[in-house]
Amino acid sequence: MTEPDAIAALDRQFGIPGLAAVSAGHGGLPRVLISSPHAAGEMYLHGGHVTSWTPTGARDTLYCSPNAVWHDGLAIRGGVPICFPWFGNNAAIPAAPAHGFVRTKAWSLQSVEHYGNDVVVSMFSDSTDDTRKWWRFDFHLVCRATFGEQLKLELIVTNTDSAPFSFEEALHAYFALGDVQAAAVRGLDGTRYIDKVDHFTEKTQSGDIRISSETDRIYLNTQHDLDLIDPVLSRPITICKQNSATTVVWNPWADKSAAMSDLGPGQWKKFLCVETANIGASDVHLGPGESHTMAARVICE
């Protein structure tokens, strides 16, 4: 079956007239397009990747780079990439892909459902011979995205192996901003964090987070709600977490943005990553047959 035929078959199986359709997106990659009374959205099978959530009457809450590359084997720059089973570089295997391997592989569509005015899209990814080259364990991974007045993302990991394993995970969300230099993250005052830009030094946050240079921080023991304040676009974004003990805040700033071909000069001003995660000392341990769900809920008012 050719790719257009396969996409058409998925639409016949999973599409909901007037609410959700499977179609070819950028690079011909299959995606689910959502158009409900409360929100429009987009989720790609490539990486199980949510790339858009636009509440009715508002701007898109998520940022996607205009220079993003939409191709098998490469990560999409923007939206909400999924990092699993490690975050950042794999120290034990330097050649391994950064942030794990699931964000660059094709996932499978599990279901598209609607509950009231919400549309719920579930996609899954299983271990394969290719994933076992980097990580020997068997797993089943589901990303469930609920598109409505709020955006809810659930990452569900099941250990289908005969041995226990540990993993890191992150919902690497890029939030669209009018100007990152005018924005602030509220809710982490007094929180300890690891400053990756400053030689992984451990520090304590004082007041709101303001972005005035390259920023790459891992905030520790954070489980409460966060507010992303955007005075330029005049919209507060609230991020609520469940079963997540770490928060990552990232912006590459000018030089790194310009050097990244899938980002480019000036793009750093337009987003801030605030990531729901379990990494480092907060990695997750699962025995055979056990499951773990990490969730993030985004409210834009």
C-alpha positions, 0 to 999 in steps of 0.5 A, spaced: 500 500 500 502 506 498 503 512 503 497 516 500 493 509 500 495 508 507 493 515 510 487 514 506 485 507 510 487 510 517 482 516 515 477 511 514 478 507 520 479 513 525 477 519 522 471 523 525 467 527 521 467 534 522 472 533 528 478 529 526 481 527 520 488 523 518 491 526 512 498 528 509 502 533 513 509 537 512 513 532 508 507 527 507 508 525 514 501 522 516 497 526 522 491 527 525 488 534 524 483 536 530 477 541 529 472 541 535 468 547 538 473 548 543 480 547 539 484 546 533 490 541 533 495 537 530 498 530 532 503 527 527 504 519 527 512 521 527 514 521 534 507 521 537 508 528 536 503 534 538 505 540 534 499 545 535 493 546 540 489 552 538 483 554 543 478 557 539 479 565 538 486 564 540 493 564 537 496 557 537 499 555 544 505 551 541 511 554 537 513 550 531 520 552 527 518 555 520 525 551 519 523 545 522 525 538 518 519 533 517 523 527 515 523 520 517 529 519 522 529 526 524 526 530 530 521 535 529 523 542 532 517 545 536 511 542 539 511 537 544 517 532 542 517 526 547 524 524 550 524 517 552 528 512 555 533 518 556 534 525 556 539 529 553 545 525 551 546 518 553 553 518 557 554 510 556 553 510 549 555 517 546 553 515 539 546 514 541 541 519 539 539 525 543 533 525 548 532 517 546 529 514 540 522 515 540 521 522 537 524 520 531 521 514 529 514 512 526 508 511 531 502 507 530 495 510 531 491 507 537 484 511 537 481 517 536 475 518 540 471 524 542 468 526 549 463 532 549 467 537 545 474 534 547 477 529 542 482 524 544 488 521 540 492 516 542 498 513 539 503 508 541 510 505 540 513 498 541 520 496 542 523 493 536 530 490 533 532 497 532 530 500 539 534 494 542 540 496 539 540 502 543 536 500 549 535 492 550 529 492 554 522 491 551 516 496 552 510 499 550 509 507 550 502 510 549 502 518 548 494 520 549 493 527 547 486 530 549 484 537 545 479 541 548 479 548 552 485 545 555 490 540 552 492 534 556 498 530 555 499 523 558 505 519 557 504 511 559 510 507 559 509 499 560 514 494 562 513 488 557 520 485 558 522 480 563 527 484 567 526 491 571 528 497 568 529 504 569 528 510 564 528 518 563 522 521 560 520 528 558 514 532 554 519 537 551 514 542 550 515 549 546 510 554 548 509 560 543 511 567 546 511 574 543 518 575 546 521 571 551 525 576 554 519 579 556 516 573 559 517 570 566 515 563 569 512 563 576 512 558 581 519 555 582 521 561 587 526 557 592 527 551 588 533 548 587 536 547 580 542 544 576 544 549 571 547 546 565 550 552 562 554 553 568 558 547 568 552 543 572 552 547 578 546 546 583 543 553 584 537 556 588 531 560 584 530 567 586 523 570 584 520 568 577 525 565 572 527 571 567 530 569 560 536 574 559 541 569 556 542 561 554 538 557 559 538 550 560 536 548 567 533 542 571 529 544 576 528 539 582 523 536 586 517 540 582 510 537 582 506 544 583 503 548 577 507 553 574 505 559 570 508 562 564 507 569 563 507 573 556 505 580 557 506 581 549 501 576 547 497 578 553 495 571 555 497 567 561 499 559 560 498 554 566 502 548 566 499 543 571 503 536 572 502 529 574 507 524 576 513 529 574 518 530 579 523 535 575 521 541 570 526 543 565 526 550 562 530 551 556 532 557 551 538 556 546 539 564 545 541 568 539 548 564 537 545 557 538 539 559 535 542 561 529 547 555 528 541 550 528 539 549 521 532 547 523 531 553 528 535 559 525 536 567 527 531 570 531 527 564 532 529 564 540 525 570 541 519 566 539 518 560 544 520 558 551 521 550 553 517 548 559 518 541 560 514 536 564 519 531 566 522 525 570 530 525 569 536 524 573 535 522 580 527 522 579 528 517 573 522 512 574 523 504 575 518 499 573 518 492 574 515 487 569 508 488 567 508 495 571 506 501 568 507 509 569 503 515 567 506 522 567 501 527 565 501 535 563 495 539 563 496 546 559 491 551 560 491 558 556 486 563 558 
